[in-house]
Amino acid sequence: MKRKSAMVVGNVLMGLGLLTMVGGVGYSILNQIPNLGLPQFFAHGAIMSIFIGALLWLAGARVGGRERVADRYYWVRHYDSRCRKNERHP
């Protein structure tokens, strides 16, 4: 797959994952309101959709090439031995 099409597919998967997660959280919140009369059968599916959305997001990040952790993050910069300047690497 070409780089440009991989980026597009990755962005689509990440967007679909985001929509799935937001929809699952929204339905879970709306399901708590008894006046709406939403079926309880879909409540577990809404919670599961949060995890499915996260998997879609991660798959999109992997396909689009955004899965690498940047060195600007505090934890990586201060506690990962690969990023320390004062230690020698073997």
PDB file of N, CA, C and O in Angstrom:
ATOM      1  N   MET A   1       0.842  -1.163   0.000  1.00  0.00           N
ATOM      2  CA  MET A   1       0.000   0.000   0.000  1.00  0.00           C
ATOM      3  C   MET A   1       0.894   1.235   0.000  1.00  0.00           C
ATOM      4  O   MET A   1       1.888   1.293   0.723  1.00  0.00           O
ATOM      5  N   LYS A   2       0.535   2.209  -0.809  1.00  0.00           N
ATOM      6  CA  LYS A   2       1.329   3.433  -0.868  1.00  0.00           C
ATOM      7  C   LYS A   2       1.168   4.229   0.419  1.00  0.00           C
ATOM      8  O   LYS A   2       0.198   4.066   1.158  1.00  0.00           O
ATOM      9  N   ARG A   3       2.136   5.083   0.662  1.00  0.00           N
ATOM     10  CA  ARG A   3       2.153   5.841   1.913  1.00  0.00           C
ATOM     11  C   ARG A   3       0.927   6.735   2.054  1.00  0.00           C
ATOM     12  O   ARG A   3       0.345   6.829   3.135  1.00  0.00           O
ATOM     13  N   LYS A   4       0.531   7.395   0.959  1.00  0.00           N
ATOM     14  CA  LYS A   4      -0.615   8.297   1.029  1.00  0.00           C
ATOM     15  C   LYS A   4      -1.906   7.530   1.298  1.00  0.00           C
ATOM     16  O   LYS A   4      -2.730   7.965   2.102  1.00  0.00           O
ATOM     17  N   SER A   5      -2.084   6.399   0.633  1.00  0.00           N
ATOM     18  CA  SER A   5      -3.301   5.622   0.872  1.00  0.00           C
ATOM     19  C   SER A   5      -3.277   4.978   2.257  1.00  0.00           C
ATOM     20  O   SER A   5      -4.329   4.802   2.871  1.00  0.00           O
ATOM     21  N   ALA A   6      -2.107   4.631   2.749  1.00  0.00           N
ATOM     22  CA  ALA A   6      -2.003   4.096   4.112  1.00  0.00           C
ATOM     23  C   ALA A   6      -2.386   5.166   5.130  1.00  0.00           C
ATOM     24  O   ALA A   6      -3.046   4.870   6.126  1.00  0.00           O
ATOM     25  N   MET A   7      -1.977   6.401   4.884  1.00  0.00           N
ATOM     26  CA  MET A   7      -2.358   7.497   5.782  1.00  0.00           C
ATOM     27  C   MET A   7      -3.861   7.720   5.755  1.00  0.00           C
ATOM     28  O   MET A   7      -4.470   7.957   6.798  1.00  0.00           O
ATOM     29  N   VAL A   8      -4.468   7.645   4.572  1.00  0.00           N
ATOM     30  CA  VAL A   8      -5.912   7.851   4.467  1.00  0.00           C
ATOM     31  C   VAL A   8      -6.667   6.734   5.177  1.00  0.00           C
ATOM     32  O   VAL A   8      -7.612   7.002   5.919  1.00  0.00           O
ATOM     33  N   VAL A   9      -6.260   5.481   4.958  1.00  0.00           N
ATOM     34  CA  VAL A   9      -6.910   4.350   5.624  1.00  0.00           C
ATOM     35  C   VAL A   9      -6.722   4.451   7.132  1.00  0.00           C
ATOM     36  O   VAL A   9      -7.652   4.180   7.892  1.00  0.00           O
ATOM     37  N   GLY A  10      -5.532   4.837   7.567  1.00  0.00           N
ATOM     38  CA  GLY A  10      -5.279   5.006   9.000  1.00  0.00           C
ATOM     39  C   GLY A  10      -6.147   6.091   9.607  1.00  0.00           C
ATOM     40  O   GLY A  10      -6.688   5.920  10.699  1.00  0.00           O
ATOM     41  N   ASN A  11      -6.283   7.213   8.902  1.00  0.00           N
ATOM     42  CA  ASN A  11      -7.124   8.299   9.414  1.00  0.00           C
ATOM     43  C   ASN A  11      -8.594   7.891   9.463  1.00  0.00           C
ATOM     44  O   ASN A  11      -9.304   8.249  10.404  1.00  0.00           O
ATOM     45  N   VAL A  12      -9.058   7.146   8.459  1.00  0.00           N
ATOM     46  CA  VAL A  12     -10.442   6.683   8.451  1.00  0.00           C
ATOM     47  C   VAL A  12     -10.688   5.733   9.623  1.00  0.00           C
ATOM     48  O   VAL A  12     -11.706   5.840  10.308  1.00  0.00           O
ATOM     49  N   LEU A  13      -9.756   4.800   9.855  1.00  0.00           N
ATOM     50  CA  LEU A  13      -9.917   3.874  10.983  1.00  0.00           C
ATOM     51  C   LEU A  13      -9.880   4.602  12.320  1.00  0.00           C
ATOM     52  O   LEU A  13     -10.638   4.273  13.232  1.00  0.00           O
ATOM     53  N   MET A  14      -8.998   5.589  12.434  1.00  0.00           N
ATOM     54  CA  MET A  14      -8.936   6.351  13.680  1.00  0.00           C
ATOM     55  C   MET A  14     -10.221   7.154  13.893  1.00  0.00           C
ATOM     56  O   MET A  14     -10.716   7.243  15.017  1.00  0.00           O
ATOM     57  N   GLY A  15     -10.756   7.732  12.835  1.00  0.00           N
ATOM     58  CA  GLY A  15     -12.009   8.470  12.949  1.00  0.00           C
ATOM     59  C   GLY A  15     -13.179   7.568  13.285  1.00  0.00           C
ATOM     60  O   GLY A  15     -14.030   7.919  14.103  1.00  0.00           O
ATOM     61  N   LEU A  16     -13.221   6.402  12.651  1.00  0.00           N
ATOM     62  CA  LEU A  16     -14.280   5.436  12.944  1.00  0.00           C
ATOM     63  C   LEU A  16     -14.185   4.947  14.384  1.00  0.00           C
ATOM     64  O   LEU A  16     -15.204   4.783  15.055  1.00  0.00           O
ATOM     65  N   GLY A  17     -12.965   4.714  14.857  1.00  0.00           N
ATOM     66  CA  GLY A  17     -12.771   4.310  16.248  1.00  0.00           C
ATOM     67  C   GLY A  17     -13.216   5.392  17.217  1.00  0.00           C
ATOM     68  O   GLY A  17     -13.827   5.098  18.245  1.00  0.00           O
ATOM     69  N   LEU A  18     -12.908   6.653  16.889  1.00  0.00           N
ATOM     70  CA  LEU A  18     -13.317   7.759  17.749  1.00  0.00           C
ATOM     71  C   LEU A  18     -14.839   7.866  17.803  1.00  0.00           C
ATOM     72  O   LEU A  18     -15.412   8.043  18.878  1.00  0.00           O
ATOM     73  N   LEU A  19     -15.490   7.762  16.657  1.00  0.00           N
ATOM     74  CA  LEU A  19     -16.954   7.826  16.631  1.00  0.00           C
ATOM     75  C   LEU A  19     -17.578   6.665  17.401  1.00  0.00           C
ATOM     76  O   LEU A  19     -18.584   6.841  18.088  1.00  0.00           O
ATOM     77  N   THR A  20     -16.983   5.482  17.287  1.00  0.00           N
ATOM     78  CA  THR A  20     -17.499   4.320  18.002  1.00  0.00           C
ATOM     79  C   THR A  20     -17.357   4.504  19.507  1.00  0.00           C
ATOM     80  O   THR A  20     -18.272   4.177  20.263  1.00  0.00           O
ATOM     81  N   MET A  21     -16.222   5.021  19.942  1.00  0.00           N
ATOM     82  CA  MET A  21     -16.035   5.247  21.377  1.00  0.00           C
ATOM     83  C   MET A  21     -16.984   6.314  21.912  1.00  0.00           C
ATOM     84  O   MET A  21     -17.595   6.132  22.966  1.00  0.00           O
ATOM     85  N   VAL A  22     -17.108   7.416  21.197  1.00  0.00           N
ATOM     86  CA  VAL A  22     -17.987   8.498  21.646  1.00  0.00           C
ATOM     87  C   VAL A  22     -19.443   8.032  21.648  1.00  0.00           C
ATOM     88  O   VAL A  22     -20.203   8.363  22.558  1.00  0.00           O
ATOM     89  N   GLY A  23     -19.826   7.267  20.632  1.00  0.00           N
ATOM     90  CA  GLY A  23     -21.187   6.736  20.594  1.00  0.00           C
ATOM     91  C   GLY A  23     -21.460   5.784  21.746  1.00  0.00           C
ATOM     92  O   GLY A  23     -22.539   5.822  22.337  1.00  0.00           O
ATOM     93  N   GLY A  24     -20.503   4.936  22.069  1.00  0.00           N
ATOM     94  CA  GLY A  24     -20.669   4.011  23.194  1.00  0.00           C
ATOM     95  C   GLY A  24     -20.785   4.727  24.522  1.00  0.00           C
ATOM     96  O   GLY A  24     -21.611   4.366  25.361  1.00  0.00           O
ATOM     97  N   VAL A  25     -19.949   5.753  24.714  1.00  0.00           N
ATOM     98  CA  VAL A  25     -20.018   6.524  25.961  1.00  0.00           C
ATOM     99  C   VAL A  25     -21.339   7.282  26.022  1.00  0.00           C
ATOM    100  O   VAL A  25     -21.978   7.335  27.073  1.00  0.00           O
ATOM    101  N   GLY A  26     -21.747   7.865  24.904  1.00  0.00           N
ATOM    102  CA  GLY A  26     -23.012   8.604  24.866  1.00  0.00           C
ATOM    103  C   GLY A  26     -24.207   7.722  25.166  1.00  0.00           C
ATOM    104  O   GLY A  26     -25.089   8.109  25.932  1.00  0.00           O
ATOM    105  N   TYR A  27     -24.245   6.534  24.566  1.00  0.00           N
ATOM    106  CA  TYR A  27     -25.363   5.631  24.829  1.00  0.00           C
ATOM    107  C   TYR A  27     -25.344   5.143  26.278  1.00  0.00           C
ATOM    108  O   TYR A  27     -26.397   4.988  26.897  1.00  0.00           O
ATOM    109  N   SER A  28     -24.160   4.903  26.811  1.00  0.00           N
ATOM    110  CA  SER A  28     -24.067   4.473  28.212  1.00  0.00           C
ATOM    111  C   SER A  28     -24.590   5.550  29.154  1.00  0.00           C
ATOM    112  O   SER A  28     -25.246   5.240  30.148  1.00  0.00           O
ATOM    113  N   ILE A  29     -24.308   6.800  28.849  1.00  0.00           N
ATOM    114  CA  ILE A  29     -24.791   7.893  29.687  1.00  0.00           C
ATOM    115  C   ILE A  29     -26.297   8.066  29.517  1.00  0.00           C
ATOM    116  O   ILE A  29     -27.027   8.199  30.499  1.00  0.00           O
ATOM    117  N   LEU A  30     -26.759   8.062  28.262  1.00  0.00           N
ATOM    118  CA  LEU A  30     -28.188   8.232  28.018  1.00  0.00           C
ATOM    119  C   LEU A  30     -29.015   7.066  28.551  1.00  0.00           C
ATOM    120  O   LEU A  30     -30.191   7.237  28.870  1.00  0.00           O
ATOM    121  N   ASN A  31     -28.415   5.894  28.648  1.00  0.00           N
ATOM    122  CA  ASN A  31     -29.119   4.718  29.148  1.00  0.00           C
ATOM    123  C   ASN A  31     -29.433   4.839  30.638  1.00  0.00           C
ATOM    124  O   ASN A  31     -30.302   4.129  31.144  1.00  0.00           O
ATOM    125  N   GLN A  32     -28.738   5.725  31.343  1.00  0.00           N
ATOM    126  CA  GLN A  32     -28.965   5.907  32.769  1.00  0.00           C
ATOM    127  C   GLN A  32     -30.192   6.765  33.058  1.00  0.00           C
ATOM    128  O   GLN A  32     -30.658   6.819  34.196  1.00  0.00           O
ATOM    129  N   ILE A  33     -30.712   7.430  32.039  1.00  0.00           N
ATOM    130  CA  ILE A  33     -31.895   8.267  32.216  1.00  0.00           C
ATOM    131  C   ILE A  33     -33.131   7.389  32.000  1.00  0.00           C
ATOM    132  O   ILE A  33     -33.359   6.918  30.886  1.00  0.00           O
ATOM    133  N   PRO A  34     -33.925   7.165  33.037  1.00  0.00           N
ATOM    134  CA  PRO A  34     -35.048   6.227  32.899  1.00  0.00           C
ATOM    135  C   PRO A  34     -36.190   6.751  32.028  1.00  0.00           C
ATOM    136  O   PRO A  34     -36.955   5.950  31.491  1.00  0.00           O
ATOM    137  N   ASN A  35     -36.329   8.064  31.872  1.00  0.00           N
ATOM    138  CA  ASN A  35     -37.433   8.625  31.097  1.00  0.00           C
ATOM    139  C   ASN A  35     -37.303   8.353  29.601  1.00  0.00           C
ATOM    140  O   ASN A  35     -38.301   8.400  28.881  1.00  0.00           O
ATOM    141  N   LEU A  36     -36.110   8.075  29.127  1.00  0.00           N
ATOM    142  CA  LEU A  36     -35.915   7.843  27.690  1.00  0.00           C
ATOM    143  C   LEU A  36     -36.410   6.470  27.264  1.00  0.00           C
ATOM    144  O   LEU A  36     -36.801   6.291  26.111  1.00  0.00           O
ATOM    145  N   GLY A  37     -36.403   5.522  28.147  1.00  0.00           N
ATOM    146  CA  GLY A  37     -36.901   4.187  27.840  1.00  0.00           C
ATOM    147  C   GLY A  37     -36.037   3.419  26.851  1.00  0.00           C
ATOM    148  O   GLY A  37     -36.552   2.648  26.041  1.00  0.00           O
ATOM    149  N   LEU A  38     -34.749   3.622  26.912  1.00  0.00           N
ATOM    150  CA  LEU A  38     -33.835   2.884  26.027  1.00  0.00           C
ATOM    151  C   LEU A  38     -33.724   1.436  26.490  1.00  0.00           C
ATOM    152  O   LEU A  38     -33.742   1.178  27.693  1.00  0.00           O
ATOM    153  N   PRO A  39     -33.611   0.494  25.572  1.00  0.00           N
ATOM    154  CA  PRO A  39     -33.525  -0.913  25.979  1.00  0.00           C
ATOM    155  C   PRO A  39     -32.231  -1.219  26.728  1.00  0.00           C
ATOM    156  O   PRO A  39     -31.152  -0.780  26.330  1.00  0.00           O
ATOM    157  N   GLN A  40     -32.351  -1.969  27.804  1.00  0.00           N
ATOM    158  CA  GLN A  40     -31.187  -2.345  28.603  1.00  0.00           C
ATOM    159  C   GLN A  40     -30.321  -3.371  27.894  1.00  0.00           C
ATOM    160  O   GLN A  40     -29.162  -3.577  28.254  1.00  0.00           O
ATOM    161  N   PHE A  41     -30.886  -4.008  26.892  1.00  0.00           N
ATOM    162  CA  PHE A  41     -30.155  -5.037  26.154  1.00  0.00           C
ATOM    163  C   PHE A  41     -28.895  -4.475  25.486  1.00  0.00           C
ATOM    164  O   PHE A  41     -27.881  -5.165  25.377  1.00  0.00           O
ATOM    165  N   PHE A  42     -28.972  -3.220  25.044  1.00  0.00           N
ATOM    166  CA  PHE A  42     -27.850  -2.612  24.332  1.00  0.00           C
ATOM    167  C   PHE A  42     -26.824  -1.970  25.262  1.00  0.00           C
ATOM    168  O   PHE A  42     -25.807  -1.466  24.785  1.00  0.00           O
ATOM    169  N   ALA A  43     -27.056  -1.971  26.553  1.00  0.00           N
ATOM    170  CA  ALA A  43     -26.142  -1.314  27.494  1.00  0.00           C
ATOM    171  C   ALA A  43     -24.777  -1.996  27.508  1.00  0.00           C
ATOM    172  O   ALA A  43     -23.747  -1.323  27.524  1.00  0.00           O
ATOM    173  N   HIS A  44     -24.765  -3.323  27.503  1.00  0.00           N
ATOM    174  CA  HIS A  44     -23.487  -4.037  27.490  1.00  0.00           C
ATOM    175  C   HIS A  44     -22.783  -3.870  26.153  1.00  0.00           C
ATOM    176  O   HIS A  44     -21.555  -3.804  26.098  1.00  0.00           O
ATOM    177  N   GLY A  45     -23.549  -3.803  25.089  1.00  0.00           N
ATOM    178  CA  GLY A  45     -22.959  -3.553  23.771  1.00  0.00           C
ATOM    179  C   GLY A  45     -22.344  -2.174  23.672  1.00  0.00           C
ATOM    180  O   GLY A  45     -21.340  -1.988  22.985  1.00  0.00           O
ATOM    181  N   ALA A  46     -22.937  -1.201  24.354  1.00  0.00           N
ATOM    182  CA  ALA A  46     -22.383   0.152  24.344  1.00  0.00           C
ATOM    183  C   ALA A  46     -21.041   0.190  25.052  1.00  0.00           C
ATOM    184  O   ALA A  46     -20.116   0.868  24.606  1.00  0.00           O
ATOM    185  N   ILE A  47     -20.935  -0.535  26.151  1.00  0.00           N
ATOM    186  CA  ILE A  47     -19.657  -0.589  26.860  1.00  0.00           C
ATOM    187  C   ILE A  47     -18.623  -1.332  26.018  1.00  0.00           C
ATOM    188  O   ILE A  47     -17.454  -0.946  25.982  1.00  0.00           O
ATOM    189  N   MET A  48     -19.046  -2.379  25.353  1.00  0.00           N
ATOM    190  CA  MET A  48     -18.125  -3.124  24.489  1.00  0.00           C
ATOM    191  C   MET A  48     -17.683  -2.284  23.297  1.00  0.00           C
ATOM    192  O   MET A  48     -16.568  -2.446  22.802  1.00  0.00           O
ATOM    193  N   SER A  49     -18.550  -1.390  22.834  1.00  0.00           N
ATOM    194  CA  SER A  49     -18.179  -0.551  21.697  1.00  0.00           C
ATOM    195  C   SER A  49     -17.055   0.420  22.049  1.00  0.00           C
ATOM    196  O   SER A  49     -16.321   0.858  21.163  1.00  0.00           O
ATOM    197  N   ILE A  50     -16.911   0.758  23.319  1.00  0.00           N
ATOM    198  CA  ILE A  50     -15.789   1.610  23.728  1.00  0.00           C
ATOM    199  C   ILE A  50     -14.469   0.884  23.467  1.00  0.00           C
ATOM    200  O   ILE A  50     -13.516   1.477  22.963  1.00  0.00           O
ATOM    201  N   PHE A  51     -14.421  -0.391  23.811  1.00  0.00           N
ATOM    202  CA  PHE A  51     -13.197  -1.159  23.594  1.00  0.00           C
ATOM    203  C   PHE A  51     -12.968  -1.449  22.106  1.00  0.00           C
ATOM    204  O   PHE A  51     -11.831  -1.442  21.635  1.00  0.00           O
ATOM    205  N   ILE A  52     -14.040  -1.701  21.384  1.00  0.00           N
ATOM    206  CA  ILE A  52     -13.908  -1.923  19.938  1.00  0.00           C
ATOM    207  C   ILE A  52     -13.411  -0.644  19.259  1.00  0.00           C
ATOM    208  O   ILE A  52     -12.578  -0.699  18.354  1.00  0.00           O
ATOM    209  N   GLY A  53     -13.923   0.500  19.700  1.00  0.00           N
ATOM    210  CA  GLY A  53     -13.454   1.773  19.165  1.00  0.00           C
ATOM    211  C   GLY A  53     -11.981   2.020  19.463  1.00  0.00           C
ATOM    212  O   GLY A  53     -11.255   2.561  18.628  1.00  0.00           O
ATOM    213  N   ALA A  54     -11.543   1.624  20.648  1.00  0.00           N
ATOM    214  CA  ALA A  54     -10.125   1.780  20.990  1.00  0.00           C
ATOM    215  C   ALA A  54      -9.260   0.886  20.106  1.00  0.00           C
ATOM    216  O   ALA A  54      -8.177   1.291  19.682  1.00  0.00           O
ATOM    217  N   LEU A  55      -9.729  -0.318  19.830  1.00  0.00           N
ATOM    218  CA  LEU A  55      -8.978  -1.204  18.931  1.00  0.00           C
ATOM    219  C   LEU A  55      -8.927  -0.659  17.512  1.00  0.00           C
ATOM    220  O   LEU A  55      -7.897  -0.752  16.845  1.00  0.00           O
ATOM    221  N   LEU A  56     -10.040  -0.086  17.047  1.00  0.00           N
ATOM    222  CA  LEU A  56     -10.036   0.540  15.724  1.00  0.00           C
ATOM    223  C   LEU A  56      -9.076   1.726  15.692  1.00  0.00           C
ATOM    224  O   LEU A  56      -8.361   1.928  14.710  1.00  0.00           O
ATOM    225  N   TRP A  57      -9.063   2.496  16.753  1.00  0.00           N
ATOM    226  CA  TRP A  57      -8.152   3.639  16.847  1.00  0.00           C
ATOM    227  C   TRP A  57      -6.695   3.164  16.760  1.00  0.00           C
ATOM    228  O   TRP A  57      -5.896   3.731  16.016  1.00  0.00           O
ATOM    229  N   LEU A  58      -6.360   2.125  17.525  1.00  0.00           N
ATOM    230  CA  LEU A  58      -4.990   1.625  17.521  1.00  0.00           C
ATOM    231  C   LEU A  58      -4.619   1.009  16.178  1.00  0.00           C
ATOM    232  O   LEU A  58      -3.485   1.152  15.720  1.00  0.00           O
ATOM    233  N   ALA A  59      -5.565   0.328  15.547  1.00  0.00           N
ATOM    234  CA  ALA A  59      -5.295  -0.234  14.217  1.00  0.00           C
ATOM    235  C   ALA A  59      -5.058   0.885  13.209  1.00  0.00           C
ATOM    236  O   ALA A  59      -4.175   0.779  12.358  1.00  0.00           O
ATOM    237  N   GLY A  60      -5.836   1.945  13.300  1.00  0.00           N
ATOM    238  CA  GLY A  60      -5.631   3.086  12.408  1.00  0.00           C
ATOM    239  C   GLY A  60      -4.303   3.772  12.639  1.00  0.00           C
ATOM    240  O   GLY A  60      -3.659   4.213  11.687  1.00  0.00           O
ATOM    241  N   ALA A  61      -3.884   3.869  13.893  1.00  0.00           N
ATOM    242  CA  ALA A  61      -2.588   4.466  14.198  1.00  0.00           C
ATOM    243  C   ALA A  61      -1.456   3.602  13.655  1.00  0.00           C
ATOM    244  O   ALA A  61      -0.440   4.115  13.185  1.00  0.00           O
ATOM    245  N   ARG A  62      -1.640   2.293  13.724  1.00  0.00           N
ATOM    246  CA  ARG A  62      -0.613   1.381  13.209  1.00  0.00           C
ATOM    247  C   ARG A  62      -0.518   1.468  11.687  1.00  0.00           C
ATOM    248  O   ARG A  62       0.580   1.535  11.133  1.00  0.00           O
ATOM    249  N   VAL A  63      -1.661   1.467  11.015  1.00  0.00           N
ATOM    250  CA  VAL A  63      -1.663   1.528   9.549  1.00  0.00           C
ATOM    251  C   VAL A  63      -1.160   2.879   9.065  1.00  0.00           C
ATOM    252  O   VAL A  63      -0.416   2.955   8.087  1.00  0.00           O
ATOM    253  N   GLY A  64      -1.567   3.949   9.751  1.00  0.00           N
ATOM    254  CA  GLY A  64      -1.184   5.290   9.335  1.00  0.00           C
ATOM    255  C   GLY A  64       0.227   5.680   9.710  1.00  0.00           C
ATOM    256  O   GLY A  64       0.702   6.733   9.284  1.00  0.00           O
ATOM    257  N   GLY A  65       0.921   4.860  10.501  1.00  0.00           N
ATOM    258  CA  GLY A  65       2.299   5.148  10.867  1.00  0.00           C
ATOM    259  C   GLY A  65       2.451   6.075  12.052  1.00  0.00           C
ATOM    260  O   GLY A  65       3.474   6.749  12.175  1.00  0.00           O
ATOM    261  N   ARG A  66       1.457   6.130  12.932  1.00  0.00           N
ATOM    262  CA  ARG A  66       1.527   7.028  14.085  1.00  0.00           C
ATOM    263  C   ARG A  66       1.681   6.293  15.397  1.00  0.00           C
ATOM    264  O   ARG A  66       1.361   6.838  16.453  1.00  0.00           O
ATOM    265  N   GLU A  67       2.165   5.063  15.349  1.00  0.00           N
ATOM    266  CA  GLU A  67       2.234   4.274  16.572  1.00  0.00           C
ATOM    267  C   GLU A  67       3.498   4.524  17.367  1.00  0.00           C
ATOM    268  O   GLU A  67       3.612   4.042  18.495  1.00  0.00           O
ATOM    269  N   ARG A  68       4.443   5.254  16.825  1.00  0.00           N
ATOM    270  CA  ARG A  68       5.690   5.502  17.540  1.00  0.00           C
ATOM    271  C   ARG A  68       5.496   6.511  18.666  1.00  0.00           C
ATOM    272  O   ARG A  68       4.709   7.450  18.543  1.00  0.00           O
ATOM    273  N   VAL A  69       6.212   6.310  19.748  1.00  0.00           N
ATOM    274  CA  VAL A  69       6.156   7.232  20.876  1.00  0.00           C
ATOM    275  C   VAL A  69       7.224   8.287  20.659  1.00  0.00           C
ATOM    276  O   VAL A  69       8.387   7.967  20.417  1.00  0.00           O
ATOM    277  N   ALA A  70       6.824   9.533  20.747  1.00  0.00           N
ATOM    278  CA  ALA A  70       7.765  10.626  20.527  1.00  0.00           C
ATOM    279  C   ALA A  70       8.643  10.823  21.757  1.00  0.00           C
ATOM    280  O   ALA A  70       8.237  10.506  22.875  1.00  0.00           O
ATOM    281  N   ASP A  71       9.848  11.346  21.547  1.00  0.00           N
ATOM    282  CA  ASP A  71      10.782  11.568  22.640  1.00  0.00           C
ATOM    283  C   ASP A  71      10.393  12.753  23.515  1.00  0.00           C
ATOM    284  O   ASP A  71      11.016  12.985  24.551  1.00  0.00           O
ATOM    285  N   ARG A  72       9.394  13.490  23.120  1.00  0.00           N
ATOM    286  CA  ARG A  72       9.034  14.665  23.898  1.00  0.00           C
ATOM    287  C   ARG A  72       8.209  14.333  25.136  1.00  0.00           C
ATOM    288  O   ARG A  72       7.980  15.204  25.975  1.00  0.00           O
ATOM    289  N   TYR A  73       7.764  13.093  25.259  1.00  0.00           N
ATOM    290  CA  TYR A  73       6.966  12.727  26.420  1.00  0.00           C
ATOM    291  C   TYR A  73       7.853  12.617  27.650  1.00  0.00           C
ATOM    292  O   TYR A  73       8.971  12.108  27.579  1.00  0.00           O
ATOM    293  N   TYR A  74       7.353  13.090  28.760  1.00  0.00           N
ATOM    294  CA  TYR A  74       8.136  13.195  29.983  1.00  0.00           C
ATOM    295  C   TYR A  74       8.666  11.842  30.440  1.00  0.00           C
ATOM    296  O   TYR A  74       9.844  11.715  30.775  1.00  0.00           O
ATOM    297  N   TRP A  75       7.804  10.836  30.454  1.00  0.00           N
ATOM    298  CA  TRP A  75       8.203   9.530  30.965  1.00  0.00           C
ATOM    299  C   TRP A  75       9.325   8.939  30.122  1.00  0.00           C
ATOM    300  O   TRP A  75      10.305   8.422  30.658  1.00  0.00           O
ATOM    301  N   VAL A  76       9.182   9.013  28.822  1.00  0.00           N
ATOM    302  CA  VAL A  76      10.192   8.451  27.930  1.00  0.00           C
ATOM    303  C   VAL A  76      11.500   9.210  28.068  1.00  0.00           C
ATOM    304  O   VAL A  76      12.574   8.609  28.093  1.00  0.00           O
ATOM    305  N   ARG A  77      11.413  10.507  28.155  1.00  0.00           N
ATOM    306  CA  ARG A  77      12.619  11.324  28.215  1.00  0.00           C
ATOM    307  C   ARG A  77      13.388  11.135  29.508  1.00  0.00           C
ATOM    308  O   ARG A  77      14.618  11.183  29.504  1.00  0.00           O
ATOM    309  N   HIS A  78      12.683  10.917  30.630  1.00  0.00           N
ATOM    310  CA  HIS A  78      13.361  10.856  31.917  1.00  0.00           C
ATOM    311  C   HIS A  78      13.630   9.443  32.423  1.00  0.00           C
ATOM    312  O   HIS A  78      14.545   9.249  33.223  1.00  0.00           O
ATOM    313  N   TYR A  79      12.867   8.463  31.985  1.00  0.00           N
ATOM    314  CA  TYR A  79      12.999   7.138  32.569  1.00  0.00           C
ATOM    315  C   TYR A  79      13.357   6.044  31.575  1.00  0.00           C
ATOM    316  O   TYR A  79      13.605   4.912  31.988  1.00  0.00           O
ATOM    317  N   ASP A  80      13.391   6.334  30.307  1.00  0.00           N
ATOM    318  CA  ASP A  80      13.773   5.338  29.321  1.00  0.00           C
ATOM    319  C   ASP A  80      15.270   5.473  29.060  1.00  0.00           C
ATOM    320  O   ASP A  80      15.749   6.554  28.718  1.00  0.00           O
ATOM    321  N   SER A  81      15.993   4.397  29.218  1.00  0.00           N
ATOM    322  CA  SER A  81      17.450   4.458  29.105  1.00  0.00           C
ATOM    323  C   SER A  81      17.907   4.800  27.699  1.00  0.00           C
ATOM    324  O   SER A  81      19.025   5.284  27.523  1.00  0.00           O
ATOM    325  N   ARG A  82      17.087   4.565  26.704  1.00  0.00           N
ATOM    326  CA  ARG A  82      17.477   4.892  25.330  1.00  0.00           C
ATOM    327  C   ARG A  82      17.527   6.389  25.086  1.00  0.00           C
ATOM    328  O   ARG A  82      18.206   6.841  24.164  1.00  0.00           O
ATOM    329  N   CYS A  83      16.811   7.174  25.903  1.00  0.00           N
ATOM    330  CA  CYS A  83      16.730   8.609  25.673  1.00  0.00           C
ATOM    331  C   CYS A  83      17.626   9.427  26.597  1.00  0.00           C
ATOM    332  O   CYS A  83      17.704  10.647  26.452  1.00  0.00           O
ATOM    333  N   ARG A  84      18.293   8.788  27.531  1.00  0.00           N
ATOM    334  CA  ARG A  84      19.170   9.512  28.438  1.00  0.00           C
ATOM    335  C   ARG A  84      20.480   9.831  27.743  1.00  0.00           C
ATOM    336  O   ARG A  84      21.044   9.007  27.024  1.00  0.00           O
ATOM    337  N   LYS A  85      20.956  11.071  27.979  1.00  0.00           N
ATOM    338  CA  LYS A  85      22.210  11.489  27.360  1.00  0.00           C
ATOM    339  C   LYS A  85      23.409  11.192  28.248  1.00  0.00           C
ATOM    340  O   LYS A  85      24.538  11.143  27.761  1.00  0.00           O
ATOM    341  N   ASN A  86      23.181  10.990  29.557  1.00  0.00           N
ATOM    342  CA  ASN A  86      24.309  10.821  30.471  1.00  0.00           C
ATOM    343  C   ASN A  86      24.759   9.371  30.617  1.00  0.00           C
ATOM    344  O   ASN A  86      25.767   9.120  31.279  1.00  0.00           O
ATOM    345  N   GLU A  87      24.067   8.424  30.037  1.00  0.00           N
ATOM    346  CA  GLU A  87      24.462   7.018  30.124  1.00  0.00           C
ATOM    347  C   GLU A  87      24.919   6.529  28.761  1.00  0.00           C
ATOM    348  O   GLU A  87      24.439   6.986  27.724  1.00  0.00           O
ATOM    349  N   ARG A  88      25.849   5.600  28.784  1.00  0.00           N
ATOM    350  CA  ARG A  88      26.337   5.004  27.536  1.00  0.00           C
ATOM    351  C   ARG A  88      25.517   3.773  27.216  1.00  0.00           C
ATOM    352  O   ARG A  88      25.110   3.020  28.101  1.00  0.00           O
ATOM    353  N   HIS A  89      25.289   3.595  25.950  1.00  0.00           N
ATOM    354  CA  HIS A  89      24.548   2.418  25.493  1.00  0.00           C
ATOM    355  C   HIS A  89      25.530   1.340  25.071  1.00  0.00           C
ATOM    356  O   HIS A  89      26.578   1.649  24.504  1.00  0.00           O
ATOM    357  N   PRO A  90      25.207   0.068  25.339  1.00  0.00           N
ATOM    358  CA  PRO A  90      26.125  -1.001  24.938  1.00  0.00           C
ATOM    359  C   PRO A  90      26.155  -1.224  23.448  1.00  0.00           C
ATOM    360  O   PRO A  90      26.884  -2.092  22.969  1.00  0.00           O
TER     361      PRO A  90
END
